[in-house]
Amino acid sequence: MSQLLRRLPLVARRCGKTRGGGGGGSFFAEGKHEPGGNLFGETPPPSGQARKWESWEGPWYFTLGAATAMLTLGLSARPDSSLTYWADRKAAEIKGSA
């Protein structure tokens, strides 16, 4: 076991050189990212003007909102089917019939 722990730094150093797609260096190395200052490469509109939506954004936001509303309402209105609820109901039936 001690031999394995002694060899670990060598193995880790050797593996570190091959990571990152073989191009050398890590993902965060210099030259990997060229910051442009714009999110997603989209230039901001002139001041005082609103950003124009793409054709897919309206349906996307509507669908996302509708799905969230349906899940929220649907999951809050589902019947309680937990084991403890069933056991409490059965216990109340037995106690009421005795």
N, C-alpha and C positions, 0 to 999 in steps of 0.2 A: 504494500500500500504506500509506503514512504517513497518508493521509486516512482510510482505513478505521480505523486504530488510533486516530486522533484522535476519530473519531465513536463509537467503541466505548463509552466511558463514558456518553454520552447515550442510546444504545440500551439499555444495561444498566439505567440508571435508569428509563427509560420502561417496560421490560418488567417490572421488579420491582414496579411498582405494580399491574399487572394479575394477578399470580399470586395463588394462594390462593383461587380460586373467586370472585373478584370482590367478596368481602365486605370487602376492605380489610385490610391487615396480613398478616403471615405466619402460618403454621401455629402457631408458638410464641408468637404475640402474646398480650397479656393478654386475658382474657375468652374465650379459645378453649377452655380446659380448666378445669373446676371440680373440683378434687381433693376426693374424698369420703373418701379414706383406706382404702377397701376395694377389694381386687383384684376386678375384674369386677363390682363392685357387690354382692358377696356378703358378708353380715355373718358374722363369725367365730362359731363356736359358743361357748357359755359355757366357762369354764376347767374342765378336767377331763373334758370330753366330746370325743369324736372327731367329725370332720366326716362327715355322712351322704353317701354316694356317690349320684350321680344314676343313673338307670336305664341310661344308655348307657355309663357309665364302665367297668363290668366287662367287657363284650364288647370295648370299644375297647382296653383294656390287654391283654386276652388275645390279640386279633388282632395287635396291634403286637408283642407278645412272640413269638408263633408265627411271624410273618413274618420277624422278625429272626433267630430260630433257624434257620428254613429257608434263608434267604439265607446265613447264616454257614456252616452245614454244607454246603449245596449248592455254594457257590462255592469252598469249600476242597477239595471232593472232585472238582471238575471235572478232566477230563484236560488235560494240557499240550499245547496246540496252537500254540505259538509257532513262528515260522520257525526260530529258532536251535535249538530242540529237534529239529525235523524234520531240519535240516541235520546236526546231530551224529549222529543215528541213521543217516542215509544214509552219512555218512563212515565210521561204524563198520562198516556193512554192506560197503562197498567195501573197506575195509582188511582185514576178516575174509575176504573172498572171494579176495583177491589172494595 
